[in-house]
């Protein structure tokens, strides 16, 4: 008799296929966010997050979060977005802090000092977003439930 081993990746793969099909049926901008900077305020469709979570009760990922307001984040997170991508905000903080440092210190050629300035700017951006997401101080609580 052959023993069949259940591989959870099979279930995840099936869910991903179903989710992919559903997302394609919604159209490219499923909830109205996009990667990069917005040229105009996005017209969000947060109810689609609710629909997705009802269909597949798994945490959703919000792509293209840079530029959304605290209220928009709170609404989308409350509907089931458990991961929020803010790569553009991080890139802006990273590049702009280099520029600030170099403009303020035109004759200084000290990478460790510049990188300290950059690190502080990126850290401040991250802390700001962590606060907006309602995640400040929650890492230990989460690790206690998953560890």
BAFI-3210 file (N, C-alpha, C; in Angstrom, 3 decimals, decimal comma, padded with zeros to 6 digits):
// residues 147
n [1|2|3|4|5|6|7|8|9|10|11|12|13|14|15|16|17|18|19|20|21|22|23|24|25|26|27|28|29|30|31|32|33|34|35|36|37|38|39|40|41|42|43|44|45|46|47|48|49|50|51|52|53|54|55|56|57|58|59|60|61|62|63|64|65|66|67|68|69|70|71|72|73|74|75|76|77|78|79|80|81|82|83|84|85|86|87|88|89|90|91|92|93|94|95|96|97|98|99|100|101|102|103|104|105|106|107|108|109|110|111|112|113|114|115|116|117|118|119|120|121|122|123|124|125|126|127|128|129|130|131|132|133|134|135|136|137|138|139|140|141|142|143|144|145|146|147]
n.u [000,839|000,585|001,727|000,336|001,605|000,572|000,972|001,236|001,785|000,475|-002,204|-001,937|-001,046|-003,344|-005,161|-003,885|-004,128|-006,927|-007,329|-005,830|-007,283|-009,679|-008,783|-007,995|-010,466|-011,516|-010,114|-007,240|-006,626|-007,487|-008,238|-007,693|-005,183|-001,736|001,611|004,395|004,398|001,362|-000,351|-002,652|-005,189|-005,899|-008,709|-010,083|-011,280|-012,248|-014,076|-013,611|-011,489|-012,736|-014,501|-012,658|-011,430|-013,633|-014,154|-011,751|-010,388|-007,717|-004,775|-004,437|-002,426|-001,470|-000,658|001,287|001,093|002,207|001,628|-001,033|-003,587|-003,700|-006,263|-007,169|-005,354|-006,049|-008,689|-008,355|-006,643|-008,265|-010,092|-008,717|-006,159|-003,093|-000,461|001,437|002,682|005,182|007,245|007,996|007,865|009,930|012,103|012,059|012,636|015,198|016,709|016,238|017,309|020,014|020,508|019,871|021,871|024,228|023,878|023,890|026,439|028,682|031,501|032,256|033,421|032,534|031,438|030,410|029,206|027,280|025,710|024,725|022,997|021,192|020,204|018,824|016,792|015,370|014,587|012,899|010,863|009,885|009,018|006,998|005,123|004,615|003,326|001,036|-000,147|-001,063|000,542|002,555|004,562|003,597|005,017|006,098|003,770|002,730|004,816|004,680|002,350|002,904|005,251]
n.v [-001,171|002,168|005,055|008,189|011,339|014,339|017,419|020,636|022,632|021,966|022,610|025,350|026,091|025,467|027,287|029,657|029,536|029,680|032,184|033,785|033,477|034,675|037,283|038,065|038,171|040,380|042,455|044,459|046,471|045,626|046,555|049,183|050,210|050,929|050,210|052,371|056,015|057,853|059,559|060,902|061,023|057,752|055,778|053,908|050,580|049,237|047,319|045,117|043,832|042,810|041,033|039,220|038,146|036,941|034,949|033,508|032,895|034,035|035,877|038,996|040,772|044,067|045,730|048,418|050,545|053,007|056,393|056,281|057,309|057,495|056,765|055,312|053,168|052,045|051,215|049,302|047,454|046,632|045,174|042,960|043,082|042,021|042,373|045,044|046,716|049,074|049,954|052,048|054,333|053,740|053,737|056,420|057,742|056,703|057,585|060,394|061,110|060,625|062,611|064,946|064,821|065,022|067,541|069,172|068,731|069,401|069,166|066,981|063,721|061,167|058,213|056,548|058,480|059,583|057,309|056,824|058,973|058,352|055,869|056,694|058,260|056,379|054,657|056,370|056,758|054,135|053,695|055,607|054,578|052,067|052,911|054,100|051,804|050,599|048,847|049,280|048,255|045,639|043,388|041,479|040,332|039,091|037,308|035,668|034,260|032,870|031,548]
n.w [000,000|-000,903|000,651|000,796|000,914|002,251|000,825|001,715|-000,060|-002,365|-001,840|-001,393|-003,923|-005,433|-004,344|-005,065|-007,866|-008,152|-006,977|-008,677|-011,053|-010,251|-009,709|-012,269|-013,463|-012,243|-013,296|-014,150|-012,212|-009,464|-006,824|-007,071|-006,512|-007,360|-008,420|-007,647|-007,856|-007,501|-010,056|-009,779|-007,215|-006,144|-007,161|-005,027|-004,492|-002,020|-001,210|-002,736|-001,537|000,710|-000,591|-001,711|000,580|001,752|-000,133|-000,119|002,732|003,483|004,366|002,701|000,281|-000,056|-002,805|-003,999|-002,027|-001,372|-000,801|-000,071|002,248|005,887|006,741|004,505|004,523|007,032|006,551|004,443|005,689|007,810|006,393|005,579|004,453|005,099|004,601|003,532|000,823|000,462|-001,117|-002,869|-001,237|000,516|-001,270|-002,074|000,375|000,792|-001,496|-001,498|001,001|000,617|-001,273|000,249|002,231|000,688|-000,506|001,768|002,680|000,795|000,406|001,810|002,055|003,183|003,490|005,714|007,426|005,735|005,216|007,750|008,050|005,980|006,865|009,174|008,024|006,480|008,496|009,973|008,084|007,898|010,553|010,700|008,849|010,026|012,328|011,141|010,133|012,364|013,681|015,486|018,169|018,187|017,479|019,327|020,342|018,081|017,420|019,625|019,202|016,936|017,298]
ca.u [000,000|001,353|001,324|000,336|001,955|-000,091|001,892|000,442|002,036|-000,558|-003,371|-001,593|-001,036|-004,728|-005,736|-003,285|-004,734|-008,277|-007,220|-005,341|-008,417|-010,612|-008,177|-008,065|-011,850|-011,773|-009,393|-005,878|-006,590|-008,515|-008,775|-007,410|-003,823|-000,750|002,995|004,940|003,675|000,101|-000,452|-003,860|-005,670|-006,464|-010,104|-010,014|-012,452|-011,924|-015,027|-013,043|-010,686|-013,719|-014,965|-011,582|-011,249|-014,788|-013,960|-010,547|-010,003|-006,273|-004,324|-004,222|-001,289|-001,783|000,435|001,164|000,551|002,802|000,771|-002,365|-003,740|-003,842|-007,628|-007,249|-004,650|-006,837|-009,831|-007,902|-006,112|-009,408|-010,800|-007,955|-004,802|-002,173|000,872|001,315|003,925|005,455|008,598|008,278|008,142|011,271|013,065|012,100|013,385|016,587|017,358|016,173|018,221|021,347|020,551|019,928|023,193|025,240|023,682|024,278|027,863|029,254|032,919|032,505|033,450|032,555|030,273|029,724|028,335|026,145|024,847|024,036|021,895|020,249|019,579|017,859|015,649|014,601|013,991|011,785|009,790|009,320|008,280|005,781|004,173|004,236|002,316|-000,194|-000,749|-001,528|001,398|003,594|004,594|002,874|005,883|006,199|002,478|002,615|005,776|004,226|001,295|003,404|006,492]
ca.v [000,000|003,393|006,133|009,483|012,421|015,594|018,541|021,861|023,476|021,654|023,401|026,745|026,245|025,492|028,571|030,704|029,461|030,217|033,613|034,402|033,521|035,689|038,593|038,374|038,517|041,718|043,446|044,688|047,260|044,967|047,427|050,571|050,649|050,655|050,413|053,683|057,193|058,121|060,841|061,479|060,177|056,501|055,470|052,583|049,720|048,377|046,203|043,950|043,104|042,064|039,924|038,238|037,467|036,057|033,796|032,777|033,522|034,073|037,275|039,612|041,680|045,334|046,191|049,829|051,295|054,331|057,517|056,177|057,998|056,637|056,222|054,279|051,993|051,448|050,530|048,113|046,500|046,061|044,269|041,731|043,251|041,748|042,799|046,268|047,042|050,510|050,017|053,366|055,237|053,395|054,216|057,883|058,100|056,312|058,455|061,786|061,326|060,767|063,943|065,922|064,775|065,526|068,987|069,817|068,467|069,258|068,804|065,854|062,428|060,241|057,320|056,140|059,568|059,677|056,151|057,012|059,887|057,593|054,868|057,385|058,674|055,179|054,190|057,275|056,441|052,841|053,885|056,354|053,653|051,066|053,589|054,221|050,482|050,091|047,710|049,654|047,507|044,371|042,279|040,426|039,651|038,235|036,209|034,759|033,402|032,056|030,882]
ca.w [000,000|-001,027|001,547|000,127|001,831|001,901|000,685|001,826|-001,232|-003,353|-001,484|-001,650|-005,374|-005,904|-003,934|-005,888|-009,194|-008,042|-006,702|-009,904|-011,973|-009,746|-009,903|-013,696|-013,782|-011,717|-014,079|-013,693|-010,985|-008,658|-005,780|-007,422|-006,199|-008,408|-007,988|-007,996|-007,365|-008,169|-010,761|-009,191|-006,117|-006,666|-006,852|-004,411|-004,412|-000,877|-001,088|-003,408|-000,543|001,486|-001,433|-001,828|001,871|001,943|-001,012|000,312|004,002|003,698|004,385|001,397|000,138|-000,716|-003,660|-004,351|-000,897|-001,205|-001,156|000,503|003,533|007,069|006,724|003,471|005,043|008,111|005,947|003,715|006,670|008,553|005,483|005,403|003,908|006,198|004,172|002,753|000,125|000,390|-001,663|-003,444|-000,114|000,986|-002,275|-001,997|001,592|000,571|-002,483|-001,055|002,130|000,011|-001,884|001,343|002,859|-000,246|-000,651|003,030|002,928|-000,551|000,378|002,707|001,363|004,309|003,345|006,952|007,909|004,828|005,414|009,035|007,737|005,151|007,737|010,039|007,202|006,131|009,754|010,289|007,140|008,299|011,813|010,373|008,232|011,032|013,142|010,349|009,952|013,651|014,017|016,443|019,413|018,112|017,019|020,333|020,421|016,907|017,512|020,677|018,678|015,824|017,663]
c.u [000,885|000,824|001,423|000,599|001,281|000,943|001,061|000,666|001,013|-001,802|-003,113|-001,602|-002,444|-005,400|-005,192|-003,889|-006,143|-008,240|-006,774|-006,473|-009,389|-010,065|-008,228|-009,482|-012,204|-011,143|-008,065|-005,817|-007,692|-009,092|-008,420|-006,034|-002,891|000,640|003,458|004,115|002,400|000,159|-001,661|-004,281|-006,292|-007,932|-010,140|-011,364|-012,220|-012,869|-014,500|-012,146|-011,620|-014,202|-013,910|-011,404|-012,425|-014,667|-012,835|-010,037|-008,508|-005,859|-004,023|-003,003|-001,758|-000,553|000,214|000,565|001,097|001,832|-000,649|-002,399|-003,842|-005,229|-007,779|-006,534|-005,494|-008,017|-009,401|-007,361|-007,260|-010,192|-010,010|-006,595|-003,816|-000,741|000,672|002,663|004,060|006,873|008,944|008,595|009,548|012,328|013,188|012,902|014,869|017,298|017,378|017,124|019,675|021,511|020,678|021,329|024,245|025,107|024,124|025,771|028,611|030,720|033,264|032,399|033,600|031,329|029,641|028,795|027,094|025,175|024,119|022,817|020,796|019,490|018,510|016,614|014,766|013,901|012,773|010,594|009,099|008,495|006,969|004,723|003,714|003,173|000,977|-000,911|-001,319|-000,689|002,469|003,455|003,941|003,760|005,959|004,899|002,312|003,566|005,372|003,153|001,776|004,624|006,286]
c.v [001,237|004,431|007,447|010,561|013,694|016,707|019,814|022,791|023,203|022,507|024,877|027,009|026,314|026,813|029,703|030,710|030,055|031,729|034,350|034,535|034,618|037,086|039,003|038,789|039,915|042,797|043,751|045,439|046,775|045,870|048,894|051,069|050,276|050,875|051,798|054,805|057,393|059,486|061,621|060,548|058,908|056,362|054,035|051,878|048,736|047,206|044,952|043,151|042,235|040,845|038,822|037,442|036,541|034,801|032,892|033,427|033,384|035,542|037,777|040,538|042,911|045,775|047,665|050,663|052,700|055,412|057,423|056,882|056,992|056,005|055,113|053,005|051,278|050,656|049,238|047,040|045,846|045,063|042,990|041,864|043,123|042,162|043,995|046,591|048,561|050,738|051,395|054,367|054,994|053,927|055,733|058,322|057,828|057,304|059,913|062,058|061,380|062,180|065,033|065,993|065,398|067,026|069,739|069,693|068,314|068,827|067,591|064,543|061,323|059,326|056,871|057,216|059,687|058,514|056,206|057,910|059,139|056,590|055,525|057,803|057,481|054,626|055,052|057,002|055,143|052,986|054,631|055,408|052,567|051,643|053,708|052,885|049,917|048,934|048,026|048,852|046,135|043,177|041,155|039,646|038,672|037,051|035,210|033,803|032,503|031,228|029,612]
c.w [000,000|-000,054|000,786|001,164|001,345|001,889|000,688|000,643|-002,325|-003,100|-001,768|-003,150|-005,949|-005,553|-004,793|-007,284|-009,176|-007,847|-007,961|-010,913|-011,547|-009,984|-011,370|-014,084|-013,275|-012,573|-013,421|-012,363|-010,054|-007,574|-006,011|-007,057|-007,340|-007,828|-008,408|-007,396|-008,171|-008,839|-010,246|-008,053|-006,688|-006,275|-006,338|-004,429|-003,261|-000,698|-001,777|-002,468|000,290|000,697|-001,524|-000,539|002,156|001,094|-000,525|001,591|004,309|003,693|002,971|001,444|-000,610|-001,497|-003,957|-003,239|-000,735|-001,663|-000,634|001,850|004,676|007,106|005,682|003,918|006,088|007,544|005,269|004,657|007,437|007,707|005,193|004,750|005,066|005,877|003,264|002,135|-000,018|-000,143|-002,214|-002,341|000,432|000,020|-002,246|-000,786|001,402|-000,355|-002,011|000,107|001,657|-000,527|-000,818|001,944|001,954|-000,463|000,592|003,310|001,597|-000,592|001,214|001,929|002,401|004,241|004,662|007,514|007,037|005,068|006,756|008,819|006,956|006,020|008,626|009,255|006,853|007,371|010,123|009,374|007,547|009,574|011,583|009,799|009,217|011,959|012,414|010,209|011,253|014,155|015,056|017,726|019,367|017,745|018,046|020,448|019,252|017,026|018,597|020,170|017,553|016,189|018,344]
res [x|x|x|x|x|x|x|x|x|x|x|x|x|x|x|x|x|x|x|x|x|x|x|x|x|x|x|x|x|x|x|x|x|x|x|x|x|x|x|x|x|x|x|x|x|x|x|x|x|x|x|x|x|x|x|x|x|x|x|x|x|x|x|x|x|x|x|x|x|x|x|x|x|x|x|x|x|x|x|x|x|x|x|x|x|x|x|x|x|x|x|x|x|x|x|x|x|x|x|x|x|x|x|x|x|x|x|x|x|x|x|x|x|x|x|x|x|x|x|x|x|x|x|x|x|x|x|x|x|x|x|x|x|x|x|x|x|x|x|x|x|x|x|x|x|x|x]
***
